Amino acid sequence: MLLPKKGNFTKALIDYFHKIYLHVGPRTLHSLINQKYWIISARSVIRSRFSKCLQCFKATPTSLQPIMGNLPKFRLQDIHTFHTVGVDAGGPFYTKESNRRNAKISKSYLLLFVCFSTRAVHAEVLSALTTECFFAAFDRFTARRGLCHTVVSDNGKNFVSAGKQLAEINQFYKQNTDEISTCFNNRRVNWKYNPPTGSHFGGMYESGIKSAKQMLKRVIGTRSLSFEELSTLFARVEAVLNSRPLSSISSDPSEYEALTPGHFLVGRELLAVPEYDLSDEPIHGLTRWQLVQQASQRFWKLWKNDYLHTLQQRQKWLSKCRNLNVGELVLIHSDAPPLQWSLGRVTELHPGPDGVVRVVKVRTQNGEYTRPVVKLSPLPMELDSD
């Protein structure tokens, strides 16, 4: 029997065969239907109906991949180091109280601050993943590197609590003293959080944590270090990460020096060979301080000319996809098997500056959650009604 490509009977027939033969694949379904019926352009229509099957979609769900967004402004500005930072924690690493044989062993963690403009890093040791320990490490960071303007972090409980406490401190100063409020507002820290489960939103500091943990695991292994030994090792890892090349300083083939984050911190690589004392050499037209300023300005010029354009290269998420709509039913990704993923409905959209929706708010039977679009799979029944 010859059947047209478009028609309600053709769709119902394909759905019937697909269901009674236990949701077989498109090729097997095509061969089974061809035994009694011949559908014009059967391959395309079978694949179309196969993609609308709700049971098959739940078994192998697919998510939307929005196009990669534009870089934020603070990634492209030649502002001072650690003006805008991302912070993340890694570990645990095991530390012992002393070098005696039966010393008590506890867990310690790595807290990494990454500058978004120069990729410079600052490492601190956390004795516990608590808000108090995080604030102590943050105080040490600001005492050495200066107060930053914006901090970006994940939605960890200790990070969220620290951000709320900073907001409460800001409000306290605003309500009490005008002079203190003016001084503190000039130095206040803006705290921004990435959406839950959206680790790709913080790719810069996530990659920094990955690089640091790889070096630490190779050096430490299964040993337990003292707190001082772990702090020293973290400082060495920080120096290594700050000596990674960003771009070449000169096009001269006889020069091998590269621009690194250390140049923005101390004016040279942190692991560079000790230099000769050239303070007695005559300087034509420049004082020592002017020479240091010139070197710093040269680093920023190289950063603009040789490194900045590399940030515009996009390796993935190159094609556009549709935006989710309010009211759509979606599957929420989790660590459970796909058939056990919870079902939710989109209640609110959070579009970016370019109008692309990458974060939405979803309501389920257990509550309302904020999730990135890549962690959601819209059901095909909604697509069919568009």
Residue, then its C-alpha position, 0 to 999 in steps of 0.5 A: m500500500l502506497l502512503p503519502k508523506k504528509g497525513n494523519f494516517t501515516k503519522a498514526l501508523i508510524d507511531y503504532f509500529h514504533k510502540i508495538y515493537l518496543h520503541v525500536g530505532p529508525r532503521t529497524l522501524h523502516s524495515l518493519i513498515n516496508q513489509k506491508y506499506w510503502i511511505i513516500s520519503a519514509r526515512s525523513v518522516i520516520r525520523s521526524r516521528f521518532s524525535k517526537c516520541l516522549q519515551c525515547f526522548k526521556a531515555t536519551p534527552t538532548s539539551l539546548q546549546p546557546i551560542m557563546g556570549n560576548l566577553p564581559k567588559f572587565r575582561l577587556q580593560d587594562i585595569h589594575t591586577f585583581h580588580t575583578v576576580g573569580v574565586d573557587a575552592g579545591g581539595p581536600f588536602y590532608t594536613k597533620e598537626s605536627n611531625r610526630r608519628n601519631a599526629k592528628i590529621s585534618k582536611s585543608y583546602l585550596l582557595l584560588f583567586v584568579c584575575f579576569s584581565t591578566r589571569a594572575v592567581h593568588a592561592e590561600v589555604l583554608s582549614a575548613l570550608t566555612t564562612e569564617c575561614f573564607f573571610a580570613a583568607f579573603d582578608r589575607f588576599t586583600a591585605r596583599r593584593g588590594l581590595c578588589h571591585t568585583v568577586v565572581s563565585d559559584n553558589g557554594k554555601n560558604f560563598v553565598s553566606a559571605g556575600k550576604q554578610l558583606a551586603e549586611i555590612n554595607q547596609f549597616y554602614k549606610q544607615n549609620t555614618d555618612e562619612i563611613s558610608t562614603c568611604f566604604n562605598n568607594r571600597r565596597v565589593n560587588w559579589k556575583y554568583n554563577p547559576p547553580t550547576g553552571s560550572h562552565f560560567g566560571g571556566m577561567y577559575e575552574s581551569g585554574i583549580k584544575s591546573a593547581k590540583q594536577m601539580l599538587k597531586r603529583v607532588i604530594g601524592t598520598r602524603s600528609l603535610s604540615f600546615e606550613e609545608l602546605s602553605t609553602l607548596f601553595a605559594r610555589v604553585e601560585a608562582v608557577l601559575n603566574s609564570r605561564p606565558l600569555s604571549s611573546i614579548s618580542s618578535d625577535p627570534s633571539e629573544y625567548e621571554a614571554l609575557t606572563p601574569g608575573h609581569f603585571l605583579v612584579g615586572r618579570e617572571l616569578l620563576a625567572v633567573p636572578e638578574y644582574d644589578l644594573s642600577d649603576e648603568p647610565i639611564h638616558g632621559l629616564t629615572r628609575w621610577q620612570l623606567v619601571q613605569q615604562a616597563s609596566q606600560r609596555f606590558w599592558k601594550l603587549w597585553k592589548n596587541d598580542y593577548l587580547h585578540t586571542l580572547q575573541q577566538r571561539q572554539k565551541w557554541l558557535s551556532k545559534c539555537r532557539n530560546l526557551n519560552v515561559g511555560e515549557l516543560v523541561l527535564i532537569h539534568s542531575d546525577a541520576p539516570p535520565l529516566q529519573w530526571s525530574l520534570g519542571r516548567v519554565t517560569e522566568l527567563h534571564p536573557g543576556p546582554d545579547g538577548v540570548v537566554r542562557v539561564v532560566k528559573v524552573r518550578t518543580q513539585n519540590g520548589e523553584y530552581t535557577r538552572p543554566v539552559v545547557k542543563l535542561s532538556p525541553l520535551p518534544m511535545e512542546l516543540d511540536s506545538d510551536 
